[in-house]
Amino acid sequence: VSAESLAPASASDSTPWTPPSYPKTQDQLSRLRASVSHNFLFTHLSDDATHLVLSALQERKIPVPNLRIIVQGDAGDYFYVVESGNFAIYVNPAGHVEAGEGGLGRKVADVGPGGSFGELALMYNAPRAATVVSEGPGVLWQLDRGTFRRIIMDSAFQRRRMYESFLTEVPLLSSLTAYERSKIADALETTKYPANTTIIREGDQGDKFYLLEAGEAVATNRSSGGKVLKEYGKGDYFGELALLDDRPRAASVVAKTEVKVATLGKDGFTRLLGSVEGVMRREDPRNLSGGLGQGQGQGGRR
Ligand code: 1OR
């Protein structure tokens, strides 16, 4: 199921509803906070909504490997956040695992701590699109369908929708599936900068990765004496080097016009862009032109 091909099921439902509330120990609460603080579906909630969701989440200990948490083709009941352990995602093209040939199907992804799964069936009122199996012991936090739909879904849809077309136009992300791009959309933040603002300062510590949504920006550094090393336009990316190698910013990036960027924090960068790390390393501006100082790089453009 492509997240892009289906219309969202309406979340508005007038039936009265009380969210479930599971009391938690201090230990559970602090583990839970740590787990969801890394999950982008939660970071945009108001304090009230966060409180409600934390209270509705239920701990689920997974003692052994090979437990089926979700079975492809089933109806969706819960959304899951991973506190610990790893979970494998399998897709069987036949649709339902029990009905189809080929068992679980093909392994398409792995989800680890801080990740989540099981949102598609709840968002789209669709059968489970994949089977999810534990790869060892672990701990999950599960959120019921009602709370997920009423509290979390709207903002997740909006973000996915908002970034959908832009992300398909980013060359760096062209090898990803629509589903992987929608996960990135969940994690992006938009920021605007007026012309001539410094977006990244050379020598600073790096904590964000940038995709240029609109406008133009340029990279310069001290050794270039203010010469423009690289120009960025829509769909280009920057800010990756400091994150890839844990080094200070190698150049400053300054807005030439008014600029709109979508940023991804270090966490999301590591979790969601692992499969395009090779592309970013190949396109490292310092390799392309014998160092940033030469200024021939084409950034994310091809
Ligand atoms: P769900 O509610 O359908 C299974 O239950 C979950 O597996 C699903 O939500 C997603 O959270 C998760 N295709 C479908 N579901 C996936 C995929 C996926 N990856 C994770 N899930 N693909 C893999 C993309 C890397 C597409 C394969 C063609």
Residues whose N, C-alpha, C, O or C-beta is under 5 A from the ligand:
A	BS01	1OR	V1 I70 G76 I89 V91 V108 A109 S116 F117 G118 E119 L120 A121 L122 P127 R128 A129 A130 T177 Y179 E180
